[in-house]
Amino acid sequence: MTTNNLFGQTESQLHKILADQGEPAYRAQQVFAWLYKHRTAHISGMTNLPKTLRDRLQGQFTIQRLDRFQKFPSNDGSIKYVFQLEDGHSIEAVYMVMRKGITLCLSSQVGCAQACSFCQTAQMGFIRNLKPEEIIGQAEAITRDQEVEGPFNVVMMGMGEPLLNLPNLIKTLDVLLHPDGFDLSPKRVTVSTSGHVRNLLELAKYPKLPRIAISLNASNDDQRNELMPVNERWPIAELLDACRQLPIPPRDRITFEYVLLGGINDSVADAKRVVKLLQGLRCKINLIPFNQTPQLPYQQPLDQAIEAFHQVLERAGIINTIRWSKGRDVGAACGQLATPIPKPGARIHPIAPQV
C-alpha cells in the first residue's frame, strides 16, 4: 500500500488531509463515508464532492484495497482467505457462519513474535505489523466478496498479537466502530491477546472498548511458561490483576480462551486450578480442543478429558463452551494460520480472486 492511499485513513487523519487542501471540516466526513460506508473504489465516485476537489485528490491520492486473494472453502461452510500483500508476504483471514451471524477472524501481523509452542503462526516468527489499511482491508474484501449485508462480528484472533500492533489496532477500531465506517457495536468486536499486560491496560483507555479475549491455556505459571513465553514477562497473577482493572460493562464478561492439549493441560486437576484462578472474575471460558497437526508435537485431547474439564467448570458456576474450531480441513482453525515466507528477491505474482 502506498503512503498516499486514502483507504485505511481514520476520520481525524482525513480532517488533516482535507484541511491541508483548504477544505472545510465536513469534507473529511464525506470522504470517510465514501470509503467505508459506501465502499467506493474510485475518488471520481465521491459525487457530493466538488469536481475540482475530486480532480485534485485524484492527482495526489489513490484508493488501494486488498484485492489479491485466494479462497479455500471448508466443508463446514467457513472460508479461509489468503491475501497477498504488496511486499510479497501473505496473511490469512477466515469467514465463518456462526449461530450469532457472520464472524470474520482477522490478522494483525505477518507472523507472530509470541512463540506459543502449540500455534503454527508462531513457527513463522515475527515479520512485520500490518498497516491499518491491511487490517481493515481484510474485513472490506471479505464482506464485499461474500455480499454481507448488515452487521457482522470481528475477532482479532488471526495471525499475530493485536496488542503488539496497538496504534494500528486503534486506527482499525476507529473505522470499524464509526457510524459512517463499518458501524459495528463494540460488542461485535473482540480483541484477543496472549497476555501483553501493559498494552492491555492501554487499550482499556479506548472510549469504545471492544470485547476482550485472553489466551490463558494453562493452570499454573510453570505450565504456561512452557506453552507461552509471554508468561515469563507477565505471569498469570499479573495478567489476571490487569483483567480485574478492565472497565467491562455490567452485563458483559471477559472471555478466556483455553486450548486443551492432550495429556498436557487437560486434567481435572488443571480444571480445578483454573476455577481457583478465575474466582471473582466475571468471565466465560472457551474450551478449544487442540487442532492436531504433524508440524507440532501435541495431541488432541480425549473426548472424556474434554467433558470432565467442562463439568468441573460447570459445577463451579463458570460459563464455558466447548468450541470446535471451524475450517480445520483447510488449515483455517485456531492456531493453524500460517503462510510461507517469500525468498528475498522473489517476484510478486498477482492472485486472481477465486470463486
N, C-alpha and C positions, 0 to 999 in steps of 0.2 A: 504494500500500500504506500502511495506517495504522500509526502508531507502536505500537499495541497488537496488532500481528499476531504470533501465535506462530510462524507459518511463516517460516523463514529464520533463526530463533534457533539458535545453537550450544548444545551441552550446557552449557558454562560459563555462558552467558547465562541459560539456563533454571534453572540452580542458583541464581542470584541472584534471579530472579523467584519461584521457589518458596520460597526462604529468606525472602524478604520476606513471603510468605504464612504463615510459621511452619511450613513443611513440612520433613520430613527430606530429606536429600540424594538418596535413591533415587527420590523422586518426579520429579526432573528427568530421570533416566534413563528412567523410564516414559513421560513426556510426549514426550521426544525420539524414542523408538522408535515411538510412535504417529504422530508427524508424518511420519517419513521411512521407517521400515521397514514400517509397516502402512498408511501413506498415508491416515490418517483425515482426513476433511474437516470433522468436527464434534467439538467438545470433548465433547459428550454421548456420543460413541462410544468414549471412553477408559475402557473398562469396569473396569479394575483400579484406577481412582482412586475414592476415596470420593465418593458423590453430593454431599455438602456441598462438597467441593473442586471438583468439576465445575461445580456451580452458581455457585460463587464466581468461577471462571475465566471462565465464560460471561458473567458480568456485567461483566468487565473486559477480556477479550481476544477476538480473533476468529482464525479460520484463513482467510487470504486467499491463494489461489494464482492462477497465471496461467491464466485460463480463457477469455480472449477472444483467439481466434486464427483465422487463415485458413491453409489448406493449399494448396500448389501442387506437385502430383506431377510428377516428371520422367520422361522416357522411360527413364532408366537405373535407375529404382527408388528413387532418393532423393526426399526430400520437403522443400521449403522451408516453414518455419513463420514466419508473420508475427504477432508478438504485439503487441497494443495495451496500452499502459501507462496508468495512471490519469491521468497528466498530458497524455494525447493523443499522446505520442510512440510510435513503434513500433520494435521491434527484430526481427532475423531470426535464425533458427537453422536448422540442417539435420540431417535424419535420413538416414543413409546405411547401406546394407547392404554391408559390405566383406568381403574374403576372411577376415579375422580376427574377424568378427562385426559387431554393430551399433555404429556410431560416431555420436555426437552432436557437432556443431560448434556451440558456444555463444558468445554475445556477452557482453562485459564492460562495454561503454559504449554510450550512444546517440551515434552518430557517432564521430569519432576526431580527435585533435589532431596526429597524426604527419605528416600531409600527404604521404604517399608518392604520387608522381605517377602510378603505374600502378594505383591502387586506387580504386574507386568510393566506398567508405565514406569515404575521406579528403575527397571532394568535399563531404560534409555538414558538415565541420568538427566541432569537439567541442561536444556538447550537455550531457551530464552523465554521471556514473558511474552504473552500475546498483547497486542495493542487493542484499545477499545473497539476499533472497527472490526478486528478479527474475532473478538468475543461476541459482540452484538451481531456481527455478520453471520454467525452460525444460526442464531435464532431467526434472523431475517430470511436467510436462504432456505432453511427447513420449512418454515411456515409458508413461504412463497411456493416452494415445490409441492408441499402437501395441501396447499389451498386451505390452510387453517383459518377458520372464521371464529371470532370471539376470543375470550381469554384462554390462556394456556398456562401451564406451570413450567417453571425453570428450576433445575437443580444444578448448582455448580459443583458437580461431582465427577466431571470428566478428567482429562489429563491435567496434572498439575495441582499445586496447592494454591487455592484462590487468595489466601491471606498473604502470600509472598508476592502477590501482584496487586497489592491493595489499592494504589492510586488508580490503576486502570479498572479494577473491580468497581470502585466507587463511581467512576465515569459511566461504566456499564449500567449500574443501578440507576444513575441519573436519567438514562434513556429508557430503560425497561419500565420504570415506575412512573414516569412522567405522563400526565393525561394526554399530551399531544405526541408522546412517544409510543411505546407499546401498551401503555395504560394498564399495567399489571398491578394488582394489590401486593403489598409486601408479604401477605400470607401465601402468595403464589410463587414466591421466590425463596429458595433455600440455598444457603451458602454452607458448604461442608469444609471442615478443617481437620487436619491431623493433630492440631493442638498447639498452634502458634499463639501463645497467650498474649504477648504484647500487642500484636495486630488484631487479635480478637477484641481486646478492650478498646482499641482504636475504632474498630468497626461499630462497636456499641454506641459510639457518639453520633453515628449517622442518623438523621432525623426520621427516616422511614426504614427502621431496622427490619431486614428480611428475617425469615426463619433461619435458625442455626442448627446445624447437624455436626456433632462431634464424633470423630472416628476413635472409639475407645479401644476395642479389640483385645483387651486384656483385663485381668482382675487384680494384678499387682504390678509394682514397678519393675521387678526383675523380668517378669514375662514381657511387659510392654517394651522394656529396653531392648530385648532381643528382636521383637517384631517391628518396633517403630523407634528408630534412633532419636526422633524428636523428643522422646520422653526423657532422655538424659539431660536435655536443656530445661524442659518444663515437665516435671514429674506429675503423676496423677493428682496428688493433693493440690498442687498449684493450679493445674488445669481446672479442677472442679471448683476451686475457690473463685476463679475467674468466671466460671459459669454461673455461680451464685450472684455475681455482680451484674449480670446482663439484665437490661430492662425489658424482660419478657412480659408481654401483655397478660393480664389476669387469666384469660381463657386459653392461653397458648402454652406450649411446652417446648423445652429443648429436646431435640432428638439425639439419641446416642446410637451410632452405628457399631455393631459388634459382629465382625466376621468370625464365624465358627470354623476353626481349623481342627480337623480330626485328631484327637489324642494330644492336642497342644493346649487349647484354652476352652474346651467344650465340656468340662466335667461338672458334676453337681456342685462340687466344692468351689469351682470358678463362679458358678451362678450365685452361690450364697455370698461370695465375696463382692460380686457386682452389686447385689442388693444392699450390702453394708455401705459400699462406696457412695451409692446414689441416694442414700437416706436423706430425706428432707428436700430433695430437688424435685421440682415439678417437671417431669420428663416422661418420655416414652423411649422404647428401645426397638430398633430394627435388628432382628437376628438374621444374619446373612450367611447361609451355608457357603463355604468356600467353593469357588468355581475352579475345579481341578484342571491343571494344565501341565503338560510334560516339562515346561520350562522352569517350574517351581517345585520345591521339594515338600509339598504339603498335600494332605488328603482331604477329601470331602468328609464331613462328619457322618457318623451313622445316624439313621433316622431316629433310633431310640435315644441317642445322645441329644439330638436337637429337641425332641419332645420333652425330655427330662429337664433340660435347661429352661425351656419355655414354661414348664409347670412350676419350677422354683420361683420364677419371676411373677407368675400369675398369683401364686399363693401369697406373695409379698405385696400384692396390690399394685405392681408396676405394669402399666400398659405396655404390651410388647406384641410384635408381629413377626412371624417367620416370613422373610421376604426372599423368595426365589428369584434371582436376577433374570431379567429378560435379555434376549439376544445372545444366549450362550453359544448357540450353534454358528454364529457369525463373528464371534470374538467381540461382542458388544456388552458383555456382562460386567458387573462390578469387578474392578481390578484387571480387566482384560484389555483395556485400551492402550495400544502401543503401535507405533509406526516405525518403519525403517529410517535410519539416519542417512541422508544423502551423502555420497562421497564428495570431497572437495572438487570443485570444477565440473560437477555433473550438470548436464543440460536439464532445463526445466521443460517438461512436456505438458502442454495443456491437457486437462482432464475434461472430457465432454460429459455433461450430466447424463446419467443412465436412467432409463425408465424401469 
